[in-house]
Amino acid sequence: MNLILVESPTKSKTIQSFLSSEYKVLSSYGHIRDLPKSELGIDIENDFKPKYVIPLKSRKVVSLLKKESQKADLLILATDEDREGEAIAYHLSQILNLNGKKHQRIVFHEITKQAIEEALKNPRDIDISLFNAQQARRVLDRLVGYKLSPLLWKKVARGLSAGRVQSVTVRLIVEREREIENFKPEEYWLIEALLQSRESNAKNEFLAKLIKKDNKVIPKLGIKTKNEAEKIVKDLKGAEYKVVNIEKKEIKRNPLPPFTTSTLQQESWKRLRWPAKLTMRTAQGLYEKGLITYHRTDSLNLSEMSLFAARKFIIDNLGKEYWAGFLKKYKTKAKGAQEAHEAIRPAYPDKEPDKIKIKEKLDDNQFRLYDLIWRRFIACQMAQACFDSTTINISAKNYIFRVSGQTLKFDGFLKIYPIKFEETELPLLEGNEILELLKLISSQHFTQPPGRYTEASLIKVLEENGIGRPSTYAPTISTIQERNYVQKNENKKFQPTEIGILVNDLLVKHFPNIVDIKFTAEMEKDLDEIAEGKRKWVPVIKEFYEPFEKNLKVKEKEIDKKEIAEEETNEKCPECGSPLVKKMSRFGKFYACSNFPKCRYIKPLERPSLNIKCPKCSKGEIVEKRTKKGKTFYACNQYPKCDFALWDKPINEKCPECGSLLVQTKKGQVKCSNKECDYKRENF
């Protein structure tokens, strides 16, 4: 019997279905060995040797695998082909004591019969360099987390944490918030002419924008004040508007490349409004069912088989004119991309989403993501979309106005993968044609601050700066929210919390390397070089740790908690009479007695009042509060005398049907707070 070990039970079932009875496929249920949670688990004095333990949850499965491995003639390690997968394979080999037993390591990019059979024909050894890269990252992150987090507990508040990638991510969000706060809008004016042709009775109005004066381009902020705009309008009085140039051309739009982990997470946010964590969890299910290739990749490679399959599908189902005419190959621009991998694509390009939903028992999320992946892949091998573009320049005295329009000529790849575009059809004008001015419009505008990060734009900037790796984006974004360092506002955009800003500022001041973007990116390069066998992992860790530890000891003495996390007030403690101070917790500020630990009095810091009377007691007011886990709710400020509370934000308006308080949900819907009343109102 040949025993194949994978990390997922779904994956094991899929692979088992391809193989004969001489093979048995079992799952390790993920990592079966890790650093201990209760201690550092790294012998710093002995070349940072990790202390690995078998977690309690894995002991039962380890016992089973040991028993089954003893029966096997050959043991085959078939975990994922990335650093985490290589680490699982390595730890399995150690736990099952495979050094003296016949074993192999196989890898594949997709869970198909052909791919598995090909992998079994081409086994390899465990890639120790790949494992060392994962081990180095694990040790590095443990050193930062377990050494720096206790300092934050001691100097700021309990329950805080720092991390090599998470702290840089928080810094990006904090700095963007400060850009927004410090942004000074600049005034500018636009001038447009509402024109129409005199040659037709049909309604053919169009707007042309002023772009030049005296043959010089007017920049975006070129007209700065109302007076400047009014002067131009005055200059144009009595002007003749004449078509001086008509430029017609065909514009072609290329399809987008197939998905990588990063672009899949970005597009899932844009189209499905999914957080990265949900995208990766759903993609994992599709991969384990054998429907897509491996979903943790930064490569744009596509196999010859998949290219020919896409070509056949396009020609057979859409027509030859929709195929690109050649097999399109793409090359990634991502830093440190592993080109040996493949892009994310359907394992079987001919399996259309609608045809396999029921057959493959896909849930709604799996169907939606598979549909997105399938369409993106098929589209990447399709013909360009073609547009007819027209640009018209119109003279008026010494000024030039311009209007542009486009219409779709051939949809090409847009037939499968729709992308938003504007079609603007212009009236048929001729050169030297005199136009009729209907109205000259001058409008005031102001420059806008940079936007807050969404999941998509945050992932994009992390990738651009080489911070972390695609597989780390989802857990990083989840962690910084769970730690309450950042929150999503009503528009689903990231904003830093009070504690997030405080911790960031402390780290920037005292541990600049930890939150330095370039330093973090360089560390990723070091890890890549370890994976490629170009560097040893211990010197890389040592080079980081020695100055880090030295600085840590200095900051232990230097940082004063009272200066960072305490604020004097004029209030007195009702229990002992000592002054109350404002302290910081991971969920925000609160009042505490300055005589701590002798006096342990604490009181929540009331949030701003919403100017809404409590509908239950009619004495108190509704205020914003937070649970111990940082979740916002709304309650009467007379608690515990009055226990009225709501999860959704109340508005100062009564339900027209039952008279209860109306609330606004996070999606912007207004509804009645009375659970027995069905009143709802959209678009508040």
C-alpha positions as CSV (number, residue, x, y, z in Angstrom):
1,M,0.0,0.0,0.0
2,N,1.2,3.5,-0.9
3,L,0.2,6.2,1.6
4,I,-0.2,9.8,0.3
5,L,-0.4,12.5,2.9
6,V,-2.0,15.9,2.2
7,E,-3.0,18.7,4.6
8,S,-6.8,18.9,3.9
9,P,-9.5,16.2,4.1
10,T,-11.3,17.6,1.1
11,K,-8.1,17.5,-0.9
12,S,-7.6,13.9,0.2
13,K,-11.0,12.8,-1.0
14,T,-10.5,14.5,-4.4
15,I,-7.1,12.9,-4.9
16,Q,-8.4,9.5,-3.7
17,S,-11.1,9.6,-6.4
18,F,-8.4,9.7,-9.1
19,L,-6.3,6.8,-7.9
20,S,-6.5,3.0,-7.7
21,S,-6.9,1.0,-4.5
22,E,-3.2,0.6,-4.1
23,Y,-3.1,4.2,-2.9
24,K,-4.5,5.5,0.4
25,V,-4.8,9.2,0.9
26,L,-5.0,10.7,4.4
27,S,-5.0,14.3,5.7
28,S,-2.8,15.9,8.4
29,Y,-5.5,18.6,8.9
30,G,-3.0,21.4,8.4
31,H,0.2,22.0,10.5
32,I,0.9,19.2,12.9
33,R,3.9,20.8,14.6
34,D,4.4,24.4,15.6
35,L,6.1,26.7,18.2
36,P,4.5,26.5,21.7
37,K,2.0,29.3,22.5
38,S,2.9,29.6,26.2
39,E,6.6,30.5,25.7
40,L,9.0,32.0,23.2
41,G,10.0,28.6,22.0
42,I,13.3,29.8,20.4
43,D,16.7,29.0,21.8
44,I,18.4,32.4,21.0
45,E,21.8,31.3,22.4
46,N,21.8,28.1,20.2
47,D,21.4,29.6,16.7
48,F,17.7,30.5,17.2
49,K,16.8,26.8,17.3
50,P,13.0,26.5,17.3
51,K,11.3,24.3,19.9
52,Y,8.5,22.5,18.0
53,V,5.6,20.8,19.7
54,I,2.5,18.9,18.6
55,P,-0.6,20.9,19.4
56,L,-3.3,19.2,21.4
57,K,-5.7,19.3,18.5
58,S,-3.3,17.4,16.3
59,R,-2.3,14.6,18.6
60,K,-5.1,12.3,17.6
61,V,-4.4,12.6,13.9
62,V,-0.6,12.2,14.5
63,S,-1.3,8.9,16.2
64,L,-3.4,7.7,13.3
65,L,-0.7,8.8,10.7
66,K,2.0,7.0,12.6
67,K,0.0,3.8,12.7
68,E,-0.9,4.0,9.0
69,S,2.6,4.9,7.9
70,Q,4.0,1.8,9.5
71,K,1.8,-0.3,7.2
72,A,2.8,1.6,4.0
73,D,5.4,0.3,1.5
74,L,5.9,3.9,0.3
75,L,4.9,7.2,1.9
76,I,4.3,10.1,-0.4
77,L,4.2,13.7,0.9
78,A,1.8,15.7,-1.3
79,T,1.3,18.9,0.6
80,D,1.0,22.3,-1.3
81,E,3.9,23.6,-3.3
82,D,4.7,26.7,-1.3
83,R,6.7,27.4,1.9
84,E,3.8,26.5,4.2
85,G,3.2,23.2,2.3
86,E,7.0,22.4,2.3
87,A,7.0,23.0,6.1
88,I,4.1,20.7,6.7
89,A,5.9,18.0,4.6
90,Y,9.1,18.5,6.5
91,H,7.4,18.3,9.9
92,L,5.5,15.1,8.8
93,S,8.8,13.6,7.8
94,Q,10.2,14.3,11.3
95,I,7.2,13.2,13.3
96,L,6.8,10.0,11.3
97,N,10.5,9.4,11.4
98,L,10.8,8.9,7.6
99,N,14.6,9.2,7.5
100,G,15.0,5.5,7.4
101,K,11.8,4.8,5.5
102,K,11.1,4.9,1.7
103,H,9.3,8.2,1.0
104,Q,8.8,10.8,-1.7
105,R,7.7,14.4,-2.1
106,I,5.4,15.3,-5.0
107,V,4.0,18.6,-6.0
108,F,1.3,19.8,-8.4
109,H,-0.5,23.1,-9.3
110,E,-4.0,21.6,-9.7
111,I,-5.8,18.6,-8.3
112,T,-6.7,16.8,-11.6
113,K,-6.1,13.2,-12.5
114,Q,-3.5,14.2,-15.1
115,A,-1.6,16.4,-12.7
116,I,-1.6,13.8,-9.9
117,E,-0.4,11.1,-12.3
118,E,2.3,13.3,-13.7
119,A,3.5,14.3,-10.1
120,L,3.7,10.6,-9.1
121,K,6.0,10.0,-12.1
122,N,8.3,12.9,-11.1
123,P,8.9,12.8,-7.3
124,R,11.5,15.0,-5.6
125,D,13.1,15.4,-2.2
126,I,11.8,17.9,0.4
127,D,13.2,21.3,-0.6
128,I,15.1,22.2,2.6
129,S,15.7,25.8,1.4
130,L,12.0,26.4,1.0
131,F,11.4,25.0,4.5
132,N,14.1,27.1,5.9
133,A,12.5,30.2,4.4
134,Q,9.2,29.4,6.2
135,Q,11.1,28.6,9.4
136,A,13.0,31.9,9.2
137,R,9.7,33.8,8.8
138,R,8.1,31.9,11.7
139,V,11.1,32.6,14.0
140,L,11.3,36.2,12.9
141,D,7.6,36.9,13.5
142,R,7.8,35.0,16.9
143,L,10.8,37.1,18.0
144,V,9.1,40.4,17.1
145,G,5.7,39.4,18.5
146,Y,6.8,37.8,21.7
147,K,9.5,40.4,22.5
148,L,7.7,43.5,21.5
149,S,4.1,42.7,22.5
150,P,5.0,42.4,26.2
151,L,6.5,45.9,26.1
152,L,3.3,47.3,24.6
153,W,1.3,45.5,27.4
154,K,3.6,47.1,30.0
155,K,3.8,50.6,28.6
156,V,0.4,51.0,27.0
157,A,-2.3,48.4,27.6
158,R,-2.9,44.7,28.0
159,G,-3.9,42.7,25.0
160,L,-1.9,44.6,22.4
161,S,0.5,43.1,19.9
162,A,3.1,44.1,17.3
163,G,4.1,42.2,14.2
164,R,6.6,42.7,11.4
165,V,4.0,43.0,8.7
166,Q,0.9,44.0,10.7
167,S,2.6,47.0,12.2
168,V,3.7,48.3,8.8
169,T,0.1,47.8,7.5
170,V,-1.3,49.8,10.4
171,R,1.3,52.5,9.7
172,L,0.1,52.8,6.1
173,I,-3.5,53.4,7.3
174,V,-2.5,55.9,10.0
175,E,-0.3,57.9,7.6
176,R,-3.1,58.0,5.0
177,E,-5.5,59.3,7.7
178,R,-3.1,62.0,8.6
179,E,-2.8,62.9,4.9
180,I,-6.5,63.3,4.8
181,E,-6.6,65.4,8.1
182,N,-3.8,67.7,6.9
183,F,-5.1,68.0,3.4
184,K,-5.7,71.6,2.3
185,P,-8.1,71.7,-0.7
186,E,-7.2,74.0,-3.6
187,E,-9.9,75.9,-5.5
188,Y,-10.1,75.6,-9.3
189,W,-12.6,76.3,-11.9
190,L,-13.7,74.5,-15.1
191,I,-15.3,76.3,-18.1
192,E,-17.5,74.3,-20.5
193,A,-19.5,75.3,-23.5
194,L,-22.9,73.7,-24.2
195,L,-23.1,73.6,-27.9
196,Q,-25.1,72.2,-30.8
197,S,-24.9,71.8,-34.5
198,R,-26.9,74.2,-36.6
199,E,-27.2,71.7,-39.4
200,S,-29.9,69.5,-37.8
201,N,-33.2,70.0,-36.1
202,A,-32.6,67.0,-33.8
203,K,-31.6,67.6,-30.3
204,N,-27.8,67.2,-30.4
205,E,-26.4,69.2,-27.5
206,F,-23.0,68.4,-26.1
207,L,-20.5,69.8,-23.6
208,A,-17.1,70.8,-24.7
209,K,-14.4,71.6,-22.1
210,L,-11.9,74.5,-22.3
211,I,-8.4,73.1,-22.7
212,K,-6.2,75.8,-24.2
213,K,-5.6,79.5,-24.3
214,D,-3.2,81.1,-26.8
215,N,-2.3,77.5,-27.9
216,K,-1.1,76.7,-24.4
217,V,-2.6,73.9,-22.4
218,I,-4.6,75.1,-19.3
219,P,-3.6,72.7,-16.5
220,K,-6.2,71.3,-14.1
221,L,-5.6,74.0,-11.5
222,G,-4.9,76.7,-14.1
223,I,-8.0,78.7,-13.4
224,K,-7.8,79.3,-9.7
225,T,-10.4,81.9,-8.8
226,K,-13.9,83.0,-9.7
227,N,-12.5,86.3,-11.0
228,E,-10.2,84.4,-13.4
229,A,-13.1,82.3,-14.6
230,E,-15.3,85.4,-15.0
231,K,-12.6,87.1,-17.0
232,I,-12.4,84.2,-19.5
233,V,-16.2,84.1,-19.8
234,K,-16.1,87.8,-20.5
235,D,-13.4,87.4,-23.1
236,L,-15.5,84.7,-24.8
237,K,-18.5,87.0,-25.2
238,G,-19.6,87.2,-28.8
239,A,-17.1,84.5,-29.9
240,E,-17.7,82.3,-32.9
241,Y,-17.5,78.5,-32.1
242,K,-16.0,76.7,-35.0
243,V,-14.9,73.1,-35.5
244,V,-11.2,73.2,-36.3
245,N,-10.2,69.6,-36.0
246,I,-11.9,66.2,-36.0
247,E,-9.8,63.2,-35.1
248,K,-11.2,59.7,-35.5
249,K,-9.4,56.6,-34.5
250,E,-9.9,53.0,-33.4
251,I,-9.0,52.3,-29.7
252,K,-8.3,48.7,-28.7
253,R,-8.5,47.5,-25.1
254,N,-6.6,44.5,-24.0
255,P,-8.0,41.8,-21.7
256,L,-6.6,41.6,-18.2
257,P,-4.2,38.9,-17.3
258,P,-5.3,35.8,-15.3
259,F,-5.5,36.1,-11.5
260,T,-2.7,36.0,-9.0
261,T,-3.5,35.8,-5.3
262,S,-3.3,39.5,-4.9
263,T,-5.4,40.5,-8.0
264,L,-8.0,37.8,-7.0
265,Q,-8.4,39.4,-3.6
266,Q,-8.6,42.9,-5.1
267,E,-11.1,42.0,-7.7
268,S,-13.2,40.0,-5.2
269,W,-13.5,43.1,-3.1
270,K,-14.4,45.3,-6.1
271,R,-17.0,43.0,-7.6
272,L,-18.3,40.9,-4.7
273,R,-17.4,43.2,-1.8
274,W,-15.6,40.2,-0.1
275,P,-12.9,40.7,2.5
276,A,-9.6,38.9,1.6
277,K,-10.2,36.3,4.3
278,L,-13.5,35.1,2.7
279,T,-11.9,35.1,-0.8
280,M,-9.0,32.9,0.3
281,R,-11.3,30.5,2.3
282,T,-13.6,30.1,-0.7
283,A,-10.7,29.6,-3.1
284,Q,-9.3,27.0,-0.8
285,G,-12.5,25.0,-1.1
286,L,-12.5,25.3,-5.0
287,Y,-8.9,24.1,-5.1
288,E,-9.5,21.2,-2.8
289,K,-12.5,20.2,-5.0
290,G,-10.1,20.1,-8.0
291,L,-11.8,23.0,-9.8
292,I,-9.1,25.6,-9.8
293,T,-5.3,25.7,-9.7
294,Y,-3.4,26.5,-6.6
295,H,-4.7,29.8,-5.2
296,R,-1.5,31.0,-3.4
297,T,0.6,32.3,-6.3
298,D,2.2,35.4,-7.7
299,S,2.9,33.9,-11.1
300,L,1.1,34.6,-14.4
301,N,2.3,31.5,-16.1
302,L,-0.3,29.4,-17.9
303,S,0.2,25.8,-19.0
304,E,0.2,24.9,-22.7
305,M,-2.7,22.5,-22.0
306,S,-4.8,25.3,-20.5
307,L,-4.1,27.7,-23.4
308,F,-5.2,25.2,-26.0
309,A,-8.3,24.3,-23.9
310,A,-9.2,28.0,-23.7
311,R,-8.7,28.4,-27.5
312,K,-10.9,25.5,-28.2
313,F,-13.7,26.7,-25.9
314,I,-13.6,30.3,-27.4
315,I,-13.7,29.1,-31.0
316,D,-16.4,26.4,-30.4
317,N,-18.7,28.6,-28.3
318,L,-18.1,32.2,-29.3
319,G,-16.6,32.1,-32.8
320,K,-13.1,32.3,-34.2
321,E,-13.2,36.1,-34.2
322,Y,-13.4,36.1,-30.4
323,W,-10.1,34.3,-30.0
324,A,-6.9,36.4,-29.7
325,G,-5.4,34.7,-32.7
326,F,-2.4,33.4,-30.7
327,L,-1.8,31.8,-27.3
328,K,-1.4,34.8,-25.0
329,K,1.3,34.5,-22.3
330,Y,1.8,36.9,-19.5
331,K,4.7,37.8,-17.3
332,T,4.3,39.1,-13.7
333,K,5.8,42.4,-12.5
334,A,5.5,41.5,-8.8
335,K,8.6,41.6,-6.7
336,G,10.1,38.1,-6.0
337,A,7.4,36.3,-7.9
338,Q,7.8,32.5,-8.2
339,E,7.6,32.0,-11.9
340,A,7.6,28.2,-11.6
341,H,4.0,28.4,-10.3
342,E,0.9,29.0,-12.4
343,A,-1.7,31.7,-12.3
344,I,-5.1,31.0,-10.8
345,R,-7.3,29.5,-13.4
346,P,-10.0,26.8,-13.8
347,A,-8.5,23.3,-13.8
348,Y,-10.9,22.4,-16.6
349,P,-11.5,25.5,-18.9
350,D,-14.4,23.8,-20.6
351,K,-16.3,23.5,-17.3
352,E,-18.7,26.5,-17.5
353,P,-19.9,27.8,-14.1
354,D,-23.6,27.3,-14.7
355,K,-23.1,23.7,-15.9
356,I,-21.1,22.6,-12.8
357,K,-22.8,24.4,-10.0
358,I,-25.2,21.5,-9.1
359,K,-22.9,18.7,-10.3
360,E,-19.9,19.8,-8.1
361,K,-22.2,20.9,-5.2
362,L,-21.0,24.4,-5.2
363,D,-22.4,26.8,-2.5
364,D,-23.3,30.3,-3.6
365,N,-19.9,31.7,-2.6
366,Q,-18.0,29.0,-4.4
367,F,-20.1,29.5,-7.5
368,R,-19.6,33.3,-7.6
369,L,-15.8,33.0,-7.1
370,Y,-15.4,30.2,-9.6
371,D,-17.5,32.2,-12.1
372,L,-15.1,35.2,-11.6
373,I,-11.9,33.0,-12.0
374,W,-13.3,31.1,-15.0
375,R,-14.4,34.3,-16.8
376,R,-11.1,36.1,-16.1
377,F,-9.1,33.1,-17.5
378,I,-11.2,32.6,-20.7
379,A,-11.2,36.4,-21.3
380,C,-7.4,36.6,-21.1
381,Q,-7.2,34.5,-24.3
382,M,-9.8,36.5,-26.1
383,A,-9.6,39.2,-28.8
384,Q,-9.3,42.9,-27.9
385,A,-12.3,45.1,-27.5
386,C,-12.5,47.8,-30.1
387,F,-13.9,51.3,-29.8
388,D,-14.5,54.0,-32.3
389,S,-13.1,57.2,-30.7
390,T,-13.8,60.7,-31.8
391,T,-12.1,63.9,-30.5
392,I,-13.3,67.3,-31.7
393,N,-11.4,70.6,-31.1
394,I,-13.5,73.8,-31.3
395,S,-12.0,77.3,-31.5
396,A,-13.6,80.4,-29.9
397,K,-11.3,83.5,-30.4
398,N,-7.9,82.5,-28.9
399,Y,-9.4,79.6,-26.9
400,I,-9.8,75.9,-27.7
401,F,-12.6,73.7,-26.4
402,R,-12.5,69.9,-26.7
403,V,-15.1,67.1,-26.6
404,S,-14.4,63.4,-26.9
405,G,-16.7,60.4,-27.4
406,Q,-16.5,56.7,-28.0
407,T,-18.7,53.9,-29.1
408,L,-18.2,50.1,-28.8
409,K,-17.4,48.6,-32.2
410,F,-16.5,45.0,-31.2
411,D,-17.0,43.7,-27.7
412,G,-14.2,41.0,-27.8
413,F,-13.2,39.8,-24.3
414,L,-15.9,42.1,-22.8
415,K,-18.5,39.5,-23.9
416,I,-17.2,37.2,-21.2
417,Y,-15.6,39.6,-18.7
418,P,-17.6,42.9,-18.6
419,I,-15.7,46.0,-17.5
420,K,-17.3,49.4,-16.9
421,F,-16.8,51.8,-19.8
422,E,-18.6,54.9,-21.0
423,E,-20.1,55.2,-24.5
424,T,-20.6,58.8,-25.6
425,E,-22.0,59.3,-29.1
426,L,-21.3,62.7,-30.6
427,P,-23.4,64.5,-33.3
428,L,-22.0,64.2,-36.8
429,L,-20.0,67.4,-37.3
430,E,-17.9,68.6,-40.1
431,G,-14.6,70.5,-40.3
432,N,-15.0,74.4,-40.2
433,E,-18.7,73.9,-39.1
434,I,-20.0,76.9,-37.1
435,L,-21.7,75.8,-33.9
436,E,-24.4,77.4,-31.8
437,L,-23.5,78.3,-28.2
438,L,-26.4,77.5,-25.9
439,K,-24.7,78.3,-22.7
440,L,-21.2,79.0,-21.2
441,I,-20.8,77.3,-17.9
442,S,-18.2,78.1,-15.3
443,S,-18.1,75.8,-12.3
444,Q,-16.2,75.9,-9.0
445,H,-14.3,72.7,-7.8
446,F,-11.9,71.8,-5.1
447,T,-9.1,69.2,-5.0
448,Q,-9.9,66.2,-3.0
449,P,-7.8,64.4,-0.3
450,P,-6.5,60.9,-1.0
451,G,-9.1,58.2,-0.3
452,R,-9.0,55.9,2.6
453,Y,-7.8,52.4,1.9
454,T,-10.3,49.7,0.9
455,E,-9.4,46.0,1.1
456,A,-8.5,46.2,-2.6
457,S,-6.3,49.3,-2.5
458,L,-4.6,48.2,0.7
459,I,-3.6,44.9,-0.8
460,K,-2.4,46.7,-3.9
461,V,-0.1,49.0,-1.9
462,L,1.2,46.1,0.2
463,E,2.1,44.3,-3.0
464,E,3.6,47.3,-4.7
465,N,5.9,47.9,-1.7
466,G,6.9,44.2,-1.3
467,I,5.4,44.0,2.2
468,G,4.5,40.5,3.2
469,R,3.5,38.0,0.5
470,P,0.1,37.4,-1.1
471,S,-0.8,34.5,1.2
472,T,-0.2,36.8,4.3
473,Y,-2.5,39.7,3.2
474,A,-5.7,38.1,4.4
475,P,-4.5,37.1,7.9
476,T,-2.7,40.5,8.3
477,I,-5.9,42.5,7.5
478,S,-7.9,40.3,9.8
479,T,-5.4,40.7,12.7
480,I,-5.2,44.5,12.6
481,Q,-9.0,44.6,12.8
482,E,-9.3,42.0,15.6
483,R,-6.7,43.9,17.6
484,N,-8.9,47.0,17.1
485,Y,-6.0,49.0,15.5
486,V,-8.2,49.8,12.6
487,Q,-11.9,49.7,11.8
488,K,-14.0,49.9,8.7
489,N,-16.2,52.9,8.5
490,E,-19.7,53.0,7.0
491,N,-18.2,53.0,3.5
492,K,-16.2,49.9,4.2
493,K,-12.9,51.9,4.3
494,F,-10.2,51.5,6.8
495,Q,-9.7,54.1,9.6
496,P,-7.2,53.8,12.5
497,T,-8.6,53.8,16.0
498,E,-7.2,55.7,19.0
499,I,-5.2,52.8,20.2
500,G,-4.0,52.0,16.6
501,I,-2.6,55.6,16.3
502,L,-1.0,55.5,19.7
503,V,0.7,52.1,19.1
504,N,1.8,53.2,15.7
505,D,3.3,56.4,16.9
506,L,5.2,54.6,19.7
507,L,6.7,52.1,17.3
508,V,7.6,54.8,14.7
509,K,9.4,56.7,17.4
510,H,11.1,53.9,19.3
511,F,11.3,51.0,16.8
512,P,11.6,52.6,13.4
513,N,12.9,49.5,11.6
514,I,9.9,47.4,12.6
515,V,7.5,49.8,10.9
516,D,9.8,50.9,8.1
517,I,8.4,50.0,4.7
518,K,11.8,49.6,2.9
519,F,13.2,47.6,5.8
520,T,10.3,45.2,5.8
521,A,10.5,44.8,2.0
522,E,14.2,44.1,2.3
523,M,13.5,41.4,4.9
524,E,11.1,39.8,2.4
525,K,13.9,39.8,-0.2
526,D,16.1,38.0,2.4
527,L,13.5,35.4,2.9
528,D,13.2,34.9,-0.8
529,E,17.0,34.4,-1.1
530,I,16.8,31.8,1.7
531,A,14.0,30.0,-0.3
532,E,16.3,30.0,-3.3
533,G,19.2,28.6,-1.4
534,K,21.3,31.8,-1.8
535,R,21.4,32.6,1.9
536,K,21.5,30.8,5.3
537,W,18.6,31.5,7.6
538,V,20.4,31.8,10.9
539,P,22.7,34.8,9.9
540,V,19.6,36.6,8.5
541,I,17.8,36.3,11.9
542,K,21.0,37.2,13.8
543,E,21.5,40.3,11.8
544,F,18.0,41.5,12.6
545,Y,17.8,40.3,16.2
546,E,21.0,41.6,17.8
547,P,20.3,45.4,17.3
548,F,16.6,44.8,17.9
549,E,17.3,43.2,21.3
550,K,19.7,45.9,22.2
551,N,17.2,48.6,21.4
552,L,14.5,46.8,23.3
553,K,16.5,46.9,26.5
554,V,17.0,50.6,26.2
555,K,13.4,51.3,25.5
556,E,12.3,49.2,28.5
557,K,13.8,51.9,30.7
558,E,13.3,54.9,28.5
559,I,9.5,54.7,27.7
560,D,7.3,56.2,30.4
561,K,3.8,54.7,30.5
562,K,2.3,57.8,32.1
563,E,3.5,60.0,29.3
564,I,2.0,57.7,26.6
565,A,-1.1,56.1,28.0
566,E,-2.3,58.3,30.9
567,E,-4.0,61.8,30.9
568,E,-4.7,63.8,34.0
569,T,-8.3,65.0,34.7
570,N,-10.1,67.2,37.2
571,E,-12.3,64.4,38.5
572,K,-12.0,62.6,41.8
573,C,-12.3,58.9,42.5
574,P,-15.7,58.3,44.2
575,E,-14.2,55.4,46.3
576,C,-10.9,56.8,47.6
577,G,-10.9,60.5,46.6
578,S,-7.7,60.2,44.6
579,P,-7.6,62.0,41.2
580,L,-9.0,60.1,38.2
581,V,-6.8,59.7,35.1
582,K,-7.8,58.7,31.6
583,K,-6.1,55.5,30.6
584,M,-5.9,53.7,27.3
585,S,-7.0,50.2,26.6
586,R,-7.0,48.3,23.3
587,F,-10.7,49.4,22.9
588,G,-10.2,53.1,23.7
589,K,-9.9,55.4,26.7
590,F,-11.5,54.9,30.2
591,Y,-11.3,56.5,33.6
592,A,-9.2,54.9,36.3
593,C,-8.1,55.7,39.8
594,S,-4.5,57.1,40.0
595,N,-4.1,55.2,43.3
596,F,-4.0,51.9,41.4
597,P,-3.4,49.1,42.5
598,K,-4.6,50.1,46.0
599,C,-7.8,51.3,44.5
600,R,-9.1,49.5,41.4
601,Y,-12.0,51.9,40.5
602,I,-12.6,52.3,36.8
603,K,-15.4,53.9,34.8
604,P,-16.1,53.9,31.1
605,L,-15.5,57.1,29.1
606,E,-18.8,58.2,27.8
607,R,-18.9,58.6,24.0
608,P,-20.5,61.7,22.5
609,S,-24.2,62.0,23.0
610,L,-26.5,61.5,20.0
611,N,-29.0,64.0,21.4
612,I,-31.7,61.2,21.4
613,K,-33.8,60.7,24.6
614,C,-34.0,57.1,25.8
615,P,-37.4,55.8,24.6
616,K,-37.5,53.4,27.6
617,C,-36.9,55.5,30.7
618,S,-37.3,59.0,29.1
619,K,-34.7,60.4,31.5
620,G,-31.4,59.3,30.0
621,E,-29.8,59.9,26.6
622,I,-28.6,57.3,24.1
623,V,-24.8,57.2,23.9
624,E,-22.3,55.2,21.9
625,K,-20.5,52.5,23.9
626,R,-18.3,49.5,23.2
627,T,-18.2,45.9,24.5
628,K,-15.1,44.4,26.0
629,K,-14.2,43.1,22.5
630,G,-14.5,46.5,21.0
631,K,-17.8,46.1,19.2
632,T,-19.9,49.3,19.1
633,F,-23.4,49.5,20.5
634,Y,-25.8,52.2,21.6
635,A,-27.3,52.4,25.1
636,C,-29.0,54.6,27.7
637,N,-26.5,56.6,29.8
638,Q,-28.6,55.8,32.9
639,Y,-27.4,52.1,33.0
640,P,-27.7,50.1,35.2
641,K,-31.0,51.8,36.1
642,C,-32.1,51.6,32.5
643,D,-30.9,48.7,30.3
644,F,-32.1,50.0,26.9
645,A,-29.5,49.0,24.2
646,L,-29.3,48.7,20.4
647,W,-26.7,47.3,18.0
648,D,-27.6,49.6,15.1
649,K,-27.1,53.3,15.3
650,P,-30.4,55.1,16.2
651,I,-31.6,58.2,14.4
652,N,-33.8,60.8,16.0
653,E,-36.9,59.7,14.2
654,K,-39.9,57.6,15.2
655,C,-41.3,54.6,13.2
656,P,-44.4,55.8,11.2
657,E,-46.0,52.4,11.9
658,C,-45.4,51.7,15.6
659,G,-43.7,54.8,17.1
660,S,-40.5,53.0,18.1
661,L,-37.1,54.5,17.5
662,L,-35.7,54.1,13.9
663,V,-32.1,52.8,13.4
664,Q,-29.7,52.9,10.6
665,T,-27.9,49.6,9.6
666,K,-24.2,49.5,8.5
667,K,-25.5,49.1,4.9
668,G,-27.3,52.4,5.1
669,Q,-30.8,50.9,5.5
670,V,-33.2,52.6,7.9
671,K,-35.5,50.2,9.8
672,C,-37.6,50.0,13.0
673,S,-35.8,49.0,16.2
674,N,-38.8,47.1,17.3
675,K,-38.2,43.5,16.3
676,E,-41.9,42.9,15.9
677,C,-42.3,45.7,13.4
678,D,-41.3,45.1,9.7
679,Y,-40.9,48.8,8.7
680,K,-37.9,49.4,6.5
681,R,-36.7,52.3,4.3
682,E,-34.0,52.3,1.7
683,N,-31.5,55.0,0.7
684,F,-31.5,57.1,3.9
